[in-house]
Amino acid sequence: MPDALISIVIPCRNEAANLPLLLDEIAAAMAGRDFEVIVVNDGSTDETPAVLAAQAALRPFPLRQLRHQKSAGQSLSVRSGVWAARGVIVATIDGDGQNDPKYIPVLVDALRQAGPDVGAAQGQRLKRRDSKIKQLASRFANWLRSAILHDETRDTGCGLKAVHTDIFRRLPFFDGTHRFVPALVIQEGYHVVHCDVVDRSRRHGKSNYGIFDRGLQGALDLGGVWWLRRRRRRMPKVEEIRHG
């Protein structure tokens, strides 16, 4: 379904200065395609609501805002967007501008062309723009996760993903799900394809995530996903056999 609706979900908190340009880039990248944008305002305390209201009046594509009364984190923000999505595919992208929207159609096309056995397309960052210590911490976390989960993915922390909506909604939820999408998709009985993407520097503001807080939480989440995979069988493909 090459013209089927794509839902682009942007989790964000206090990214008012980054959103207008990001929406410009999404519009350019998705020109000629049927898409909607869902911005999940995760308890922002800046001008995000006003910026999105003004942008919604200007944009020719549907721009929807979901608002968390209090900040609930990136995983819950992605979940809120996925369950509100009207499209057959959900593409996710971070709201800070470090992900380049030009890769959204690349991921969507890779997912579509891969066939029914593939449930997700995952971006993998090249030329990371984070600080050296954050890059080293991320590299170690990715190595440890891959060694334990065997998810065949070099970089699950990249916010650029494309996932069939019905599969995304089936994934077990916990605070940290967004970092383990490939492993959880594989657990559901599907494969994952990968696309290299080039990272960019943040234009405005500062990261909402600390290195050590994220590292500790990630280690706990990794243990939980390992337990889940040990206790749950890989989901079989179910086919109804019709008679007569």
Contacts in CASP RR format, 6 or more apart in sequence:
PFRMAT RR
TARGET T0000
AUTHOR 0000-0000-0000
METHOD contacts of the structure
MODEL  1
MPDALISIVIPCRNEAANLPLLLDEIAAAMAGRDFEVIVVNDGSTDETPA
VLAAQAALRPFPLRQLRHQKSAGQSLSVRSGVWAARGVIVATIDGDGQND
PKYIPVLVDALRQAGPDVGAAQGQRLKRRDSKIKQLASRFANWLRSAILH
DETRDTGCGLKAVHTDIFRRLPFFDGTHRFVPALVIQEGYHVVHCDVVDR
SRRHGKSNYGIFDRGLQGALDLGGVWWLRRRRRRMPKVEEIRHG
1 88 0 8 1.000
1 112 0 8 1.000
2 112 0 8 1.000
3 33 0 8 1.000
3 34 0 8 1.000
4 34 0 8 1.000
4 87 0 8 1.000
4 88 0 8 1.000
4 89 0 8 1.000
5 34 0 8 1.000
5 35 0 8 1.000
5 36 0 8 1.000
5 86 0 8 1.000
5 87 0 8 1.000
5 88 0 8 1.000
6 30 0 8 1.000
6 33 0 8 1.000
6 34 0 8 1.000
6 35 0 8 1.000
6 36 0 8 1.000
6 87 0 8 1.000
6 88 0 8 1.000
6 89 0 8 1.000
6 90 0 8 1.000
6 91 0 8 1.000
6 104 0 8 1.000
6 108 0 8 1.000
7 35 0 8 1.000
7 36 0 8 1.000
7 38 0 8 1.000
7 81 0 8 1.000
7 85 0 8 1.000
7 86 0 8 1.000
7 87 0 8 1.000
7 89 0 8 1.000
7 90 0 8 1.000
7 91 0 8 1.000
7 165 0 8 1.000
8 26 0 8 1.000
8 30 0 8 1.000
8 35 0 8 1.000
8 36 0 8 1.000
8 37 0 8 1.000
8 38 0 8 1.000
8 90 0 8 1.000
8 91 0 8 1.000
8 92 0 8 1.000
8 93 0 8 1.000
8 104 0 8 1.000
9 38 0 8 1.000
9 40 0 8 1.000
9 78 0 8 1.000
9 81 0 8 1.000
9 82 0 8 1.000
9 85 0 8 1.000
9 90 0 8 1.000
9 91 0 8 1.000
9 92 0 8 1.000
9 93 0 8 1.000
10 19 0 8 1.000
10 22 0 8 1.000
10 37 0 8 1.000
10 38 0 8 1.000
10 39 0 8 1.000
10 40 0 8 1.000
10 92 0 8 1.000
10 93 0 8 1.000
10 94 0 8 1.000
10 95 0 8 1.000
11 40 0 8 1.000
11 42 0 8 1.000
11 73 0 8 1.000
11 74 0 8 1.000
11 77 0 8 1.000
11 78 0 8 1.000
11 81 0 8 1.000
11 92 0 8 1.000
11 94 0 8 1.000
11 95 0 8 1.000
12 18 0 8 1.000
12 19 0 8 1.000
12 39 0 8 1.000
12 40 0 8 1.000
12 41 0 8 1.000
12 42 0 8 1.000
12 44 0 8 1.000
12 48 0 8 1.000
12 77 0 8 1.000
12 94 0 8 1.000
12 95 0 8 1.000
12 96 0 8 1.000
13 41 0 8 1.000
13 42 0 8 1.000
13 43 0 8 1.000
13 44 0 8 1.000
13 71 0 8 1.000
13 73 0 8 1.000
13 77 0 8 1.000
13 208 0 8 1.000
14 44 0 8 1.000
14 45 0 8 1.000
14 46 0 8 1.000
14 48 0 8 1.000
14 205 0 8 1.000
14 208 0 8 1.000
15 44 0 8 1.000
15 46 0 8 1.000
15 48 0 8 1.000
15 95 0 8 1.000
15 96 0 8 1.000
15 97 0 8 1.000
15 204 0 8 1.000
15 205 0 8 1.000
16 44 0 8 1.000
16 46 0 8 1.000
16 47 0 8 1.000
16 48 0 8 1.000
16 50 0 8 1.000
16 51 0 8 1.000
17 46 0 8 1.000
17 203 0 8 1.000
17 204 0 8 1.000
17 205 0 8 1.000
18 95 0 8 1.000
18 96 0 8 1.000
18 97 0 8 1.000
18 202 0 8 1.000
18 203 0 8 1.000
18 204 0 8 1.000
18 205 0 8 1.000
19 39 0 8 1.000
19 48 0 8 1.000
19 51 0 8 1.000
19 52 0 8 1.000
19 55 0 8 1.000
19 95 0 8 1.000
20 51 0 8 1.000
20 55 0 8 1.000
21 97 0 8 1.000
21 203 0 8 1.000
22 93 0 8 1.000
22 95 0 8 1.000
22 97 0 8 1.000
22 101 0 8 1.000
23 37 0 8 1.000
23 55 0 8 1.000
23 59 0 8 1.000
23 63 0 8 1.000
25 100 0 8 1.000
25 101 0 8 1.000
25 102 0 8 1.000
26 37 0 8 1.000
26 93 0 8 1.000
26 101 0 8 1.000
26 104 0 8 1.000
27 59 0 8 1.000
27 60 0 8 1.000
27 61 0 8 1.000
28 101 0 8 1.000
28 102 0 8 1.000
29 101 0 8 1.000
29 102 0 8 1.000
29 103 0 8 1.000
29 104 0 8 1.000
29 105 0 8 1.000
30 61 0 8 1.000
30 101 0 8 1.000
30 104 0 8 1.000
30 105 0 8 1.000
33 105 0 8 1.000
35 61 0 8 1.000
36 61 0 8 1.000
36 62 0 8 1.000
36 63 0 8 1.000
36 64 0 8 1.000
36 85 0 8 1.000
36 86 0 8 1.000
36 87 0 8 1.000
37 59 0 8 1.000
37 61 0 8 1.000
37 62 0 8 1.000
37 63 0 8 1.000
37 64 0 8 1.000
38 64 0 8 1.000
38 65 0 8 1.000
38 66 0 8 1.000
38 81 0 8 1.000
38 84 0 8 1.000
38 85 0 8 1.000
39 52 0 8 1.000
39 63 0 8 1.000
39 64 0 8 1.000
39 65 0 8 1.000
39 66 0 8 1.000
40 66 0 8 1.000
40 67 0 8 1.000
40 68 0 8 1.000
40 77 0 8 1.000
40 78 0 8 1.000
40 80 0 8 1.000
40 81 0 8 1.000
41 48 0 8 1.000
41 49 0 8 1.000
41 52 0 8 1.000
41 65 0 8 1.000
41 66 0 8 1.000
41 67 0 8 1.000
41 68 0 8 1.000
42 68 0 8 1.000
42 71 0 8 1.000
42 72 0 8 1.000
42 73 0 8 1.000
42 74 0 8 1.000
42 76 0 8 1.000
42 77 0 8 1.000
43 67 0 8 1.000
43 68 0 8 1.000
43 69 0 8 1.000
43 70 0 8 1.000
43 71 0 8 1.000
43 72 0 8 1.000
49 65 0 8 1.000
49 67 0 8 1.000
52 63 0 8 1.000
52 65 0 8 1.000
53 65 0 8 1.000
55 63 0 8 1.000
56 63 0 8 1.000
56 64 0 8 1.000
56 65 0 8 1.000
64 84 0 8 1.000
66 80 0 8 1.000
66 81 0 8 1.000
66 84 0 8 1.000
68 76 0 8 1.000
68 77 0 8 1.000
68 80 0 8 1.000
73 175 0 8 1.000
74 176 0 8 1.000
74 178 0 8 1.000
74 209 0 8 1.000
75 173 0 8 1.000
75 174 0 8 1.000
75 175 0 8 1.000
75 176 0 8 1.000
75 177 0 8 1.000
75 178 0 8 1.000
75 179 0 8 1.000
76 175 0 8 1.000
78 92 0 8 1.000
78 177 0 8 1.000
78 178 0 8 1.000
79 173 0 8 1.000
79 177 0 8 1.000
81 90 0 8 1.000
82 90 0 8 1.000
82 165 0 8 1.000
82 168 0 8 1.000
82 169 0 8 1.000
83 169 0 8 1.000
85 165 0 8 1.000
87 165 0 8 1.000
88 164 0 8 1.000
88 165 0 8 1.000
89 108 0 8 1.000
89 111 0 8 1.000
89 112 0 8 1.000
89 162 0 8 1.000
89 163 0 8 1.000
89 164 0 8 1.000
89 165 0 8 1.000
90 162 0 8 1.000
90 163 0 8 1.000
90 164 0 8 1.000
90 165 0 8 1.000
90 168 0 8 1.000
91 104 0 8 1.000
91 107 0 8 1.000
91 108 0 8 1.000
91 160 0 8 1.000
91 161 0 8 1.000
91 162 0 8 1.000
92 159 0 8 1.000
92 160 0 8 1.000
92 161 0 8 1.000
92 162 0 8 1.000
92 163 0 8 1.000
92 178 0 8 1.000
93 99 0 8 1.000
93 101 0 8 1.000
93 104 0 8 1.000
93 159 0 8 1.000
93 160 0 8 1.000
94 159 0 8 1.000
96 202 0 8 1.000
96 203 0 8 1.000
96 205 0 8 1.000
96 207 0 8 1.000
97 200 0 8 1.000
97 202 0 8 1.000
97 203 0 8 1.000
98 129 0 8 1.000
98 199 0 8 1.000
98 200 0 8 1.000
98 201 0 8 1.000
98 202 0 8 1.000
99 158 0 8 1.000
99 159 0 8 1.000
99 160 0 8 1.000
99 197 0 8 1.000
99 199 0 8 1.000
99 200 0 8 1.000
100 197 0 8 1.000
100 198 0 8 1.000
100 200 0 8 1.000
103 123 0 8 1.000
103 160 0 8 1.000
103 195 0 8 1.000
103 197 0 8 1.000
104 160 0 8 1.000
104 162 0 8 1.000
106 195 0 8 1.000
106 197 0 8 1.000
107 121 0 8 1.000
107 122 0 8 1.000
107 123 0 8 1.000
107 160 0 8 1.000
107 161 0 8 1.000
107 162 0 8 1.000
107 195 0 8 1.000
108 121 0 8 1.000
108 162 0 8 1.000
110 121 0 8 1.000
110 162 0 8 1.000
110 193 0 8 1.000
110 195 0 8 1.000
111 118 0 8 1.000
111 119 0 8 1.000
111 120 0 8 1.000
111 121 0 8 1.000
111 162 0 8 1.000
111 163 0 8 1.000
111 164 0 8 1.000
111 193 0 8 1.000
114 121 0 8 1.000
114 191 0 8 1.000
114 193 0 8 1.000
117 190 0 8 1.000
117 191 0 8 1.000
118 190 0 8 1.000
118 191 0 8 1.000
118 192 0 8 1.000
118 193 0 8 1.000
119 163 0 8 1.000
119 164 0 8 1.000
119 167 0 8 1.000
119 185 0 8 1.000
119 188 0 8 1.000
119 190 0 8 1.000
119 191 0 8 1.000
119 192 0 8 1.000
120 161 0 8 1.000
120 162 0 8 1.000
120 163 0 8 1.000
120 164 0 8 1.000
120 167 0 8 1.000
120 181 0 8 1.000
120 182 0 8 1.000
120 185 0 8 1.000
120 190 0 8 1.000
120 192 0 8 1.000
120 193 0 8 1.000
121 161 0 8 1.000
121 162 0 8 1.000
121 163 0 8 1.000
121 192 0 8 1.000
121 193 0 8 1.000
121 194 0 8 1.000
121 195 0 8 1.000
122 153 0 8 1.000
122 155 0 8 1.000
122 156 0 8 1.000
122 158 0 8 1.000
122 160 0 8 1.000
122 161 0 8 1.000
122 181 0 8 1.000
122 182 0 8 1.000
122 192 0 8 1.000
122 193 0 8 1.000
122 194 0 8 1.000
122 195 0 8 1.000
123 155 0 8 1.000
123 158 0 8 1.000
123 159 0 8 1.000
123 160 0 8 1.000
123 161 0 8 1.000
123 194 0 8 1.000
123 195 0 8 1.000
123 196 0 8 1.000
123 197 0 8 1.000
124 153 0 8 1.000
124 154 0 8 1.000
124 155 0 8 1.000
124 158 0 8 1.000
124 194 0 8 1.000
124 195 0 8 1.000
124 196 0 8 1.000
124 197 0 8 1.000
125 155 0 8 1.000
125 157 0 8 1.000
125 158 0 8 1.000
125 196 0 8 1.000
125 197 0 8 1.000
125 198 0 8 1.000
125 199 0 8 1.000
126 196 0 8 1.000
126 197 0 8 1.000
126 198 0 8 1.000
126 199 0 8 1.000
127 198 0 8 1.000
127 199 0 8 1.000
128 135 0 8 1.000
128 138 0 8 1.000
128 199 0 8 1.000
129 199 0 8 1.000
129 200 0 8 1.000
129 201 0 8 1.000
129 202 0 8 1.000
130 138 0 8 1.000
130 199 0 8 1.000
133 211 0 8 1.000
134 211 0 8 1.000
137 211 0 8 1.000
137 215 0 8 1.000
138 155 0 8 1.000
138 157 0 8 1.000
141 215 0 8 1.000
141 218 0 8 1.000
142 153 0 8 1.000
142 154 0 8 1.000
142 155 0 8 1.000
142 156 0 8 1.000
142 157 0 8 1.000
144 222 0 8 1.000
145 151 0 8 1.000
145 156 0 8 1.000
145 179 0 8 1.000
145 180 0 8 1.000
145 183 0 8 1.000
145 222 0 8 1.000
146 152 0 8 1.000
146 153 0 8 1.000
146 154 0 8 1.000
148 222 0 8 1.000
148 223 0 8 1.000
148 226 0 8 1.000
149 180 0 8 1.000
149 183 0 8 1.000
149 222 0 8 1.000
149 225 0 8 1.000
149 226 0 8 1.000
149 229 0 8 1.000
151 180 0 8 1.000
151 182 0 8 1.000
151 183 0 8 1.000
151 186 0 8 1.000
151 192 0 8 1.000
152 182 0 8 1.000
152 186 0 8 1.000
152 192 0 8 1.000
153 182 0 8 1.000
153 183 0 8 1.000
153 192 0 8 1.000
153 194 0 8 1.000
154 194 0 8 1.000
156 179 0 8 1.000
156 180 0 8 1.000
156 181 0 8 1.000
156 182 0 8 1.000
156 183 0 8 1.000
157 178 0 8 1.000
157 179 0 8 1.000
158 197 0 8 1.000
159 178 0 8 1.000
160 195 0 8 1.000
160 197 0 8 1.000
161 181 0 8 1.000
163 181 0 8 1.000
163 185 0 8 1.000
167 185 0 8 1.000
167 188 0 8 1.000
167 190 0 8 1.000
170 188 0 8 1.000
171 177 0 8 1.000
171 181 0 8 1.000
171 184 0 8 1.000
171 185 0 8 1.000
171 188 0 8 1.000
172 184 0 8 1.000
172 228 0 8 1.000
174 221 0 8 1.000
174 224 0 8 1.000
175 217 0 8 1.000
175 221 0 8 1.000
176 217 0 8 1.000
176 218 0 8 1.000
176 221 0 8 1.000
177 184 0 8 1.000
179 218 0 8 1.000
179 221 0 8 1.000
180 221 0 8 1.000
180 222 0 8 1.000
180 225 0 8 1.000
182 192 0 8 1.000
183 225 0 8 1.000
183 229 0 8 1.000
184 225 0 8 1.000
185 192 0 8 1.000
186 192 0 8 1.000
186 234 0 8 1.000
187 228 0 8 1.000
187 229 0 8 1.000
187 232 0 8 1.000
187 234 0 8 1.000
187 235 0 8 1.000
188 234 0 8 1.000
188 235 0 8 1.000
189 234 0 8 1.000
189 235 0 8 1.000
189 236 0 8 1.000
189 237 0 8 1.000
END
